[in-house]
Amino acid sequence: MSKAASRLTLLQSHLSSSEHDLPPNHLFQTHPSDIVITCALRTPLTRGGKGGFKDTAASDLLAHALSSLISRSGVPASLIEDIAVGNVLAPGAGATEFRAAALVAGIPESAAVHAVNRQCSSGLQAVVDIANAIKAGMIDVGVGAGVESMSSQYGPGAVSEFSELLEGDEEARNCKVPMGVLSEGMAEDKGISREVQDRFAVESFKKAERAQREGRFAGEIVGMKVKWTDPKTEEEKEVLVDKDDGIRAGMTIEGMAKIKPAFKKGGSIHAGNASQISDGAAAVLMMRRDTAERLGQKVVGKFVASSVVGVKPLLMGIGPWKAIPVALEKAGISKEDVDVFEINEAFASQCVWCIRELGLDETKREQVNPNGGAIAFGHPLGCTGARQVSTLFNELGRTGKKIGVTSMCVGTGMGMAAVWVKE
């Protein structure tokens, strides 16, 4: 073979290899060390103080999510080595009662439990903590979960008083500005009008209403029987909660326009275009691919990369805008490679701004929160990050799509994101 022919053959082999490795194809390759998800589920999300879980403790919601994860996946509970639980409002992030909840769920004492509080990204942080523990060889099988009972624990008591030192620093002091107030300021500063926010919110409700009507959430929700006290008669009864109860049918722009601003006279943010106060739990079972194969566990998808970033406390809503590109870079892909984005709708104002600044197409209803978001069905703070994982994989499976991103803004000025692949 001539030197020229040899060089041509070598070049062709390089081109063939590089095409296989080019983004996003490299994400579809499988390796024994992949961190995979074999089950992801959630309870319904219900209205804080009014809904089906208003009388149910966070620990009980978590216990149900964990026991359902074990029964649905078929994994021997004795193999679970660590459980991370995201929570924001419970004292100590609920560490003591969540350890007890794991035991009640049938997980033996040999499994460790720890609580995680990174505010609104706590559920995602819990899942990522487990992924990283598996990747580091610390554990083989673990559960990342999230739970919140805003009915029982939401309020001013969840935030401690600042010391004189913290009060004396302006930027530090901004960390305790209520999120509704700072979001109002951000909407005004970034030019996101009330009409734009209301239209986004109405679209979220319409998507969620359609998804619920078509049974799209059925694959991710596990119903739960609970004791519920009728607020009118004070009669206690047992009820089955098997669907999100915050989704309101028939929401319109005209109806939104009648809702009074919540944080400022003449303001743009109100109860209809902000996330709902809610209760709920979610759980994600993770392990290495070779472990899943050995156990006969069906792989739902894999964890690829995650990011966490800081932003100015008064601009906490821009967190996804900063976090998502970092996660995409770590995964070696671009936003054009992503099929579905789940971006938490803390407020319509910040979500709209992030979508625009990320360069996503606002007209593509199926690209961002295709089945609605927190405005329509709620944002149980510590649960949302884990809930998004089950919602994302459920949607990717339904549509035959592959690559997804979950993200959220985080109180005090942070953002978090993660990249996932459906199999």
C-alpha positions in Angstrom: 0.0 0.0 0.0 1.3 3.4 -0.9 2.0 6.1 1.7 -0.9 8.2 0.3 -3.3 5.3 0.5 -2.2 4.5 4.0 -2.8 8.1 5.1 -6.2 8.0 3.4 -7.2 4.8 5.3 -6.0 6.3 8.6 -7.9 9.5 8.0 -11.1 7.6 7.1 -10.8 5.6 10.4 -10.4 8.8 12.4 -13.4 10.4 10.7 -15.5 7.3 11.4 -14.4 7.2 15.0 -15.0 10.9 15.5 -18.5 10.8 14.1 -19.4 8.2 16.7 -18.0 10.4 19.4 -19.4 13.7 18.3 -22.1 15.4 20.4 -24.7 14.2 21.2 -23.8 10.7 20.1 -21.3 10.2 22.8 -24.2 10.4 25.4 -25.8 7.4 23.9 -22.8 5.1 24.4 -23.1 2.8 27.3 -20.4 1.9 29.9 -20.4 -0.4 32.9 -19.6 2.6 35.1 -22.6 4.7 33.9 -24.7 6.0 36.8 -28.2 4.9 35.9 -31.7 5.4 37.1 -33.9 2.2 37.4 -36.9 3.8 38.9 -38.2 7.3 39.5 -41.6 8.2 40.9 -43.5 10.8 43.0 -46.6 11.2 45.0 -49.3 13.6 43.7 -48.7 17.3 44.5 -51.5 18.8 46.5 -52.4 22.4 47.6 -50.8 23.6 50.8 -53.3 24.0 53.6 -56.2 22.9 51.4 -55.3 19.8 49.4 -55.3 16.1 49.9 -52.0 16.0 51.9 -52.8 19.0 54.2 -53.0 16.7 57.2 -50.2 14.4 56.2 -46.7 14.7 57.7 -43.7 15.0 55.4 -42.2 11.9 56.9 -45.3 9.9 55.9 -45.1 11.2 52.4 -41.5 10.2 52.2 -42.1 6.8 53.6 -44.8 6.1 51.0 -42.5 7.3 48.2 -39.6 5.1 49.4 -41.8 2.0 49.9 -43.4 2.5 46.5 -39.9 2.8 44.9 -38.9 -0.6 46.4 -42.1 -2.3 45.3 -42.2 -0.9 41.8 -38.5 -1.5 41.1 -38.2 -4.9 42.8 -34.8 -4.0 44.2 -34.0 -5.8 47.4 -34.2 -3.1 50.1 -31.2 -4.6 51.8 -29.0 -3.5 48.9 -29.8 0.2 49.4 -26.8 1.8 51.2 -27.6 5.5 51.4 -30.6 7.7 51.0 -30.3 11.5 50.5 -33.5 13.5 51.2 -33.9 17.1 50.0 -36.0 19.3 52.4 -36.1 23.0 53.1 -38.6 23.7 55.9 -38.3 21.0 58.6 -36.0 21.7 61.5 -32.6 20.2 60.7 -33.9 19.5 57.2 -35.9 16.6 58.7 -32.9 14.4 59.2 -34.2 12.5 62.3 -37.8 11.8 61.0 -36.5 10.9 57.5 -34.2 8.2 59.0 -37.3 6.9 60.8 -39.4 7.1 57.6 -36.8 4.9 55.8 -37.2 2.3 58.5 -41.0 2.4 58.3 -40.7 2.0 54.5 -39.0 -1.3 55.0 -35.5 -0.3 54.4 -33.2 -2.0 56.9 -31.1 -0.1 59.5 -28.0 -1.0 57.4 -28.9 1.8 55.0 -27.8 5.3 56.0 -29.9 8.4 55.6 -29.0 12.1 55.4 -30.9 15.3 54.7 -30.0 18.0 52.2 -31.0 21.6 52.2 -30.0 23.7 49.2 -33.4 25.4 49.2 -35.4 25.0 46.0 -32.8 22.7 44.5 -32.6 20.4 47.5 -34.3 17.4 45.7 -31.9 17.7 42.8 -29.0 18.0 45.1 -30.0 14.9 46.9 -30.2 12.9 43.7 -26.8 14.3 42.5 -25.3 13.5 45.9 -26.2 9.9 45.5 -25.0 9.8 41.9 -21.6 11.2 43.0 -21.4 8.8 45.9 -21.9 5.9 43.4 -19.4 7.4 41.0 -16.8 7.7 43.7 -17.2 4.1 44.8 -18.6 5.0 48.2 -21.8 3.1 47.6 -23.3 0.8 45.0 -27.0 1.5 45.3 -28.7 4.6 46.6 -31.8 6.7 46.6 -32.1 10.4 46.0 -35.4 11.9 47.3 -37.2 15.1 48.2 -40.1 15.9 50.3 -42.0 18.9 51.7 -45.1 19.6 53.7 -45.6 23.3 53.2 -49.0 22.9 54.8 -47.4 22.3 58.2 -44.0 24.0 58.0 -44.2 27.0 55.6 -43.9 30.4 57.1 -41.6 33.0 58.7 -40.3 30.4 61.2 -38.4 28.6 58.5 -35.9 31.5 58.3 -33.6 32.3 61.2 -32.8 35.8 62.4 -29.7 37.4 61.0 -26.8 38.3 63.3 -25.5 41.9 63.6 -22.6 40.9 61.4 -24.9 39.7 58.6 -27.2 42.6 58.9 -24.3 45.0 58.5 -23.4 43.8 55.0 -25.8 44.9 52.2 -25.3 41.9 49.9 -25.6 39.5 52.8 -28.7 41.3 54.0 -30.2 40.7 50.5 -30.2 37.0 51.2 -33.3 37.4 53.4 -35.4 39.5 51.0 -38.6 37.6 50.3 -38.5 35.9 46.9 -41.8 37.4 45.8 -40.5 40.9 46.6 -37.2 40.4 44.8 -39.0 38.7 41.9 -41.2 41.8 41.6 -38.1 43.9 41.3 -36.5 41.6 38.8 -39.6 41.6 36.6 -39.6 45.4 36.5 -35.8 45.6 36.0 -35.8 43.0 33.2 -39.0 44.4 31.5 -41.2 41.3 31.9 -44.7 42.7 31.8 -47.7 41.3 33.7 -49.3 40.4 30.5 -46.3 38.3 29.4 -46.2 36.6 32.8 -50.0 35.9 32.8 -49.8 34.4 29.3 -47.0 32.1 30.4 -48.9 31.1 33.5 -52.1 30.3 31.5 -50.1 28.2 29.1 -48.6 26.3 32.0 -52.1 25.6 33.3 -53.3 24.5 29.9 -50.4 22.1 29.4 -51.0 20.6 32.9 -54.7 20.3 32.4 -54.2 18.5 29.1 -51.5 16.2 30.6 -53.8 15.3 33.5 -56.8 14.7 31.2 -54.7 12.5 28.9 -53.2 10.5 31.8 -49.7 11.6 31.1 -48.7 11.7 34.8 -50.0 8.2 35.5 -46.6 6.6 35.0 -44.8 8.8 37.5 -47.5 9.2 40.3 -48.1 6.7 43.1 -51.4 7.3 44.9 -51.6 7.3 48.7 -54.4 6.7 51.2 -54.3 9.4 54.0 -56.5 10.7 56.8 -58.0 14.0 55.8 -60.1 16.4 57.9 -62.9 18.3 56.2 -62.4 22.0 57.1 -66.1 22.6 57.1 -67.4 19.7 59.2 -64.1 18.8 60.9 -65.0 15.2 60.1 -61.9 13.0 59.6 -62.1 10.5 56.8 -59.7 8.3 54.8 -59.2 9.4 51.2 -57.2 8.2 48.2 -55.0 11.0 46.8 -54.0 9.9 43.3 -53.7 13.1 41.3 -52.3 16.6 41.5 -55.1 18.8 42.9 -53.7 22.2 42.2 -54.3 22.1 38.4 -57.2 24.5 37.6 -59.1 24.0 34.4 -60.2 26.8 32.2 -57.6 29.4 33.2 -57.7 32.4 30.9 -55.9 35.7 30.4 -59.0 37.5 31.4 -59.3 35.6 34.6 -55.6 36.2 35.4 -56.1 39.9 35.0 -58.6 40.0 37.9 -56.1 38.6 40.4 -54.6 41.3 42.7 -50.8 41.7 42.9 -49.4 40.0 45.9 -46.2 41.9 46.7 -46.6 45.5 45.5 -49.5 47.8 44.6 -49.7 47.9 40.9 -47.2 45.1 40.7 -47.1 42.2 38.2 -46.7 39.1 40.4 -49.7 37.4 41.9 -51.1 34.0 43.0 -51.9 33.0 39.5 -48.5 33.5 37.9 -46.3 32.2 40.7 -45.6 28.7 41.9 -48.2 27.1 44.2 -47.5 26.3 47.9 -47.7 22.5 47.9 -47.1 19.2 49.6 -45.4 16.1 48.0 -42.6 13.7 47.8 -40.4 12.0 45.1 -37.7 9.4 44.9 -35.1 8.2 42.4 -33.3 4.8 42.6 -29.7 4.9 41.2 -26.8 2.5 40.7 -24.0 1.7 38.3 -25.0 0.1 35.0 -23.2 -3.1 35.7 -24.9 -3.3 39.1 -28.3 -2.9 37.4 -27.5 -5.6 34.9 -26.4 -8.0 37.6 -29.6 -7.3 39.6 -31.9 -7.5 36.5 -33.0 -3.9 37.0 -34.5 -2.2 33.9 -32.5 1.0 33.1 -34.8 4.0 32.7 -32.0 6.4 31.9 -28.7 7.7 33.0 -27.3 10.7 34.9 -24.7 12.6 32.8 -23.6 15.9 34.5 -24.8 18.6 36.8 -23.9 22.1 37.8 -24.4 24.5 40.7 -23.7 28.3 40.4 -24.1 31.4 42.4 -25.7 34.7 41.3 -26.6 37.9 43.1 -29.1 37.3 45.9 -31.6 39.9 44.4 -31.4 38.1 41.1 -31.9 34.6 42.3 -34.4 34.0 39.5 -31.7 34.0 36.8 -30.1 30.9 38.3 -31.2 28.5 35.5 -29.8 30.9 32.9 -26.4 30.6 34.4 -26.5 26.9 35.5 -27.8 25.3 32.4 -25.0 26.3 30.0 -22.5 25.0 32.6 -24.2 21.6 32.8 -24.4 21.4 29.0 -20.7 22.2 28.7 -19.8 19.5 31.3 -22.0 17.0 29.3 -20.3 18.1 26.0 -23.5 19.2 24.3 -25.3 22.3 23.3 -28.8 23.5 23.9 -29.8 22.4 20.4 -29.1 18.8 21.4 -31.7 18.9 24.2 -35.1 17.5 23.6 -36.9 18.6 26.8 -36.1 21.2 29.4 -37.8 21.1 32.8 -37.2 24.5 34.2 -38.9 25.2 37.5 -41.6 27.8 37.4 -40.9 29.6 40.7 -42.3 32.7 39.1 -43.5 33.3 35.5 -41.3 36.4 35.4 -38.0 34.6 36.0 -38.9 31.6 34.0 -39.8 33.7 30.9 -36.6 35.7 31.3 -34.4 32.6 31.5 -36.1 30.9 28.5 -35.5 34.1 26.4 -31.9 34.6 27.5 -31.0 30.9 27.0 -32.2 31.4 23.4 -34.9 28.7 23.6 -37.9 29.0 21.3 -40.9 30.2 23.3 -43.3 29.0 20.6 -42.2 25.3 21.0 -44.7 24.2 23.6 -43.2 20.7 23.9 -39.6 21.9 24.5 -39.9 23.6 27.9 -42.2 22.1 30.6 -44.3 20.3 28.0 -46.8 19.2 30.7 -46.9 22.4 32.7 -44.9 23.3 35.7 -44.9 24.6 39.3 -47.3 27.4 38.5 -49.9 24.8 37.5 -49.3 21.9 39.9 -47.1 23.2 42.7 -43.6 23.6 44.1 -43.0 21.6 47.3 -39.6 23.2 47.9 -37.5 20.2 48.8 -39.4 17.8 46.5 -39.3 19.7 43.2 -35.7 18.7 42.1 -36.4 15.0 42.5 -39.9 15.4 41.1 -38.5 16.9 37.9 -36.5 13.8 37.3 -39.5 11.5 37.4 -41.5 14.0 35.2 -38.7 14.3 32.7 -38.1 10.6 32.2 -41.8 10.0 32.0 -42.1 12.5 29.2 -39.0 11.4 27.4 -40.4 7.8 27.4 -43.8 8.9 26.3 -42.5 10.8 23.3 -39.5 8.6 22.4 -37.1 11.5 22.9 -33.7 11.1 24.5 -31.9 14.1 26.1 -33.3 16.2 28.9 -32.3 18.9 31.3 -33.7 19.8 34.7 -33.0 23.1 36.4 -34.3 25.6 38.9 -33.5 28.9 40.5 -32.5 28.8 44.2 -33.2 31.2 47.0 -30.4 33.5 48.2 -29.0 33.6 44.7 -28.1 30.3 43.1 -29.0 28.0 40.3 -28.7 24.3 39.6 -29.1 22.1 36.5 -28.5 18.5 35.4 -28.4 16.6 32.1 -30.1 13.2 31.7 -30.4 10.6 28.9 -33.4 8.3 28.5 -32.9 4.7 27.4 
